[in-house]
Amino acid sequence: MLSELADSNKTKMTHIEYKKLFEELYFAPTEDAVDNIIQSYPDIFKDENWFPLGGDENKFPIVRNQQSNPIAAIVEKVTNSIDAILVRKCYEAGIDPK
């Protein structure tokens, strides 16, 4: 996707440059650092380069409903994994978990 964006913007980024951008974003220590990185790549982060998830604007609530707090996200993962184990045990015991 980024290569298509780069080509459409007449910006030729190499694999190394994509990797550098990824690492800069991944290791950014703060939101301000991420914002600064985004500002330093204006051709990549133009509004017209962003499209709805799966091409479907109706999927926005799926993304929006994810946890914004990292602690809450971890708690949700643990809760979901426990739920999955309980559902599996129900099926193994011949019980409908609904």
C-alpha positions in Angstrom: 0.0 0.0 0.0 2.8 2.5 0.9 4.5 1.7 -2.4 1.3 2.6 -4.3 1.0 5.8 -2.3 4.6 6.7 -2.9 4.3 6.0 -6.7 1.1 8.0 -6.9 2.7 10.9 -5.1 5.8 10.7 -7.3 7.8 10.0 -4.2 10.1 7.1 -4.7 10.8 5.5 -1.4 13.0 2.4 -1.1 12.4 -0.6 1.1 15.0 0.8 3.5 13.1 4.1 3.7 9.8 2.3 4.4 11.6 0.3 7.1 13.1 3.5 8.6 9.6 5.1 8.6 8.1 2.1 10.3 10.8 2.0 12.9 10.5 5.7 13.6 6.8 5.3 14.2 7.1 2.0 16.1 9.7 3.3 18.5 8.3 6.8 18.9 8.1 7.4 22.7 5.3 9.9 22.7 2.3 11.0 20.7 4.1 14.3 20.0 7.0 12.3 18.5 4.6 10.4 16.3 3.0 13.6 15.1 6.5 15.1 14.3 7.3 12.0 12.3 4.0 12.2 10.4 4.7 15.9 9.7 8.2 15.0 8.3 6.6 12.7 5.6 3.9 15.0 4.2 3.6 13.1 0.8 2.9 9.8 2.5 0.4 11.2 5.2 -1.8 13.3 3.0 -5.5 12.9 3.7 -6.2 11.6 0.2 -3.9 8.7 0.8 -6.1 7.3 3.6 -9.0 5.0 2.8 -11.6 3.3 5.0 -10.7 -0.1 6.5 -11.5 -2.7 3.9 -12.9 0.1 1.7 -16.0 0.2 3.9 -16.7 3.3 5.9 -19.2 1.3 8.0 -16.2 -0.5 9.7 -15.2 2.7 11.5 -17.1 1.7 14.7 -15.1 -1.6 14.8 -11.8 0.4 14.9 -13.3 3.1 17.2 -14.6 0.6 19.7 -11.1 -0.7 20.4 -9.5 0.3 23.7 -7.7 3.6 23.7 -6.0 3.0 27.0 -3.1 0.4 26.9 -4.0 -1.0 30.3 -7.6 -1.5 29.4 -6.6 -3.1 26.1 -4.4 -5.7 28.0 -7.2 -6.4 30.5 -9.6 -6.9 27.6 -7.2 -9.4 25.9 -7.0 -11.4 29.1 -10.7 -11.3 29.6 -11.3 -12.4 26.0 -8.8 -15.3 26.4 -10.6 -16.5 29.6 -14.0 -16.2 27.8 -12.6 -18.3 24.9 -11.3 -21.0 27.3 -14.7 -21.1 29.0 -16.6 -21.4 25.7 -14.2 -24.2 24.5 -14.8 -26.1 27.8 -18.5 -25.7 27.3 -18.4 -27.2 23.8 -16.1 -30.0 25.1 -18.7 -30.9 27.8 -21.5 -30.7 25.2 -23.0 -27.6 26.7 -24.2 -24.7 24.5 -22.3 -21.7 25.9 -25.1 -19.3 24.9 
